[in-house]
Amino acid sequence: FFSTYAYIEARNKSALISIGSDCWFNNGLTIVAEHKSITIGNRVLIGTNVEIFDSDFHGKLVMERNKSQYEWARDVIIGDDVFIGSGARILKGAKIGSGAIIGAGSVITGNIPPNVIAAGNPAVVIKRIGI
């Protein structure tokens, strides 16, 4: 950590956060696994104020807004050698392939292939990059 803080929490017994070796996390990182798992590979670089969540933390229906259920959460997988730009949000069910670059401020909601640059809200592949 370069300075200030990071918040990393596995909220329930079923929740798991796994961080590979040689990773660098910058200021203001938040990682919360509420029910499932968040896996971060090796040599991952993460910019400032990035958020990674395995859950929405509540239901969508009015009567479910104070509930969070295991079935609603999804695993998050970040491959090796990924670079995540500042202010990105990695949401439940996201899978980022090894070697990918995620643009600053992007929102990742699905699958990002390996060795691409992806950006936007929701993020889309902008171009393929060499290894």
N, C-alpha and C positions, 0 to 999 in steps of 0.2 A: 504494500500500500504506500503510495507516495506521500500522502498526508491525510488529515482529517479522519474519515470513518468509512466503514462498510457495514451493512446490516445483512447477516446471513442467518436464516432461521428454518429449521425443519420442525413444523408445527405439531405434527401428530406422530404416533408410533409407526405408522406406515410410510411416513415421509423420509426421503433420503436425498442428501446433497453430496455429490461426488466431484472432486476437483482434481484434475490431473497435475502432473509435475511441470515446473517451469512456466507457470501462468503469471501474468502481471495484471493487476486490477488497479484502476485509478480511483479517484475520490468519488464518494457518493454511490457506490455500488449497492444495490438491494437485490438479494436473492431470497425468495420465500417458496419453499416446497410445503404445501399444505397437506396433501394426501398422497402424492405419487413421488416421482423422482426427477431431479435435475442433475444431469451429467454434463460436466465440462471436461473436454479432452485436454491433451498436453499442449503446452506452448501457446495457450490462448491469450490474446491481448484484449483487454476491455477498457474502453475510454471512460470518461467521467459520467456520472449520473445515469448509469445503465440499470434497467430493472429487468429481472428474470422471474417469472411466476409460472407455477404449474396449475393454477386455478383462477377462476373469476372471484372466488371467496364468497359468493352468494348466488342464489338462484335468479332466474330472469323474471319469473312471475312475481307479482306483488306479494302473494302469500309465502313465497320462498326466499324473500330478500334477506331474511335473518338466518338462513340455513346454508350450509356448505356440505356437499356430499362427496364421498369418495368417487362415485361413478361420474361425477361432473368434471373431475380433474383429468389431466393428460400429462404424460411424461414429456420432458424437454430434453433434447439431446443436442449438444454442441460438440462438433468434431474437433480433431487436432488442428493446430495452426490456424485457427479462425481469428480474425481481427474484427472486433465489434466497436463501431464508432460511438462517440459521446451521445448520450440522450436516447439511445436505442431502447426499445422495449421488446423483450422476447416473451411471448405469451404461451399459454398452455398448448401442448401438442406440437410446438415448433421443433423442427429438426434442421440443423444447419450442418451441411457437409464440410468435410475437412478442407482447409485452404481457402474457404470463402471469406469475403470481406463484406461487412454489413455497414452501410452508410450511416452517418450521424443522423439521429432523429428518426430512424426507420422503425417500423412496427412489423415484427415477424410473427405471423399467425399460422404458417404452414411449413412446407418443405422448401428448403433452399439447397440446390445441388452443390456438390463440391466444386471448388476452384472457379467461383463466379463472384462478381460484384453485384450485390443486391441492395436496393434502396427504395424508400417511399413508404406510404401508408395506405394500404398494406404494401409491404416490400415486394418488388418484382426484380427479376434478373435484368441487369443492365448490359452486362457483357461477361464473356468467359475470359479467364485469365490463365496464363501459363503457370506451371508449377515451379 
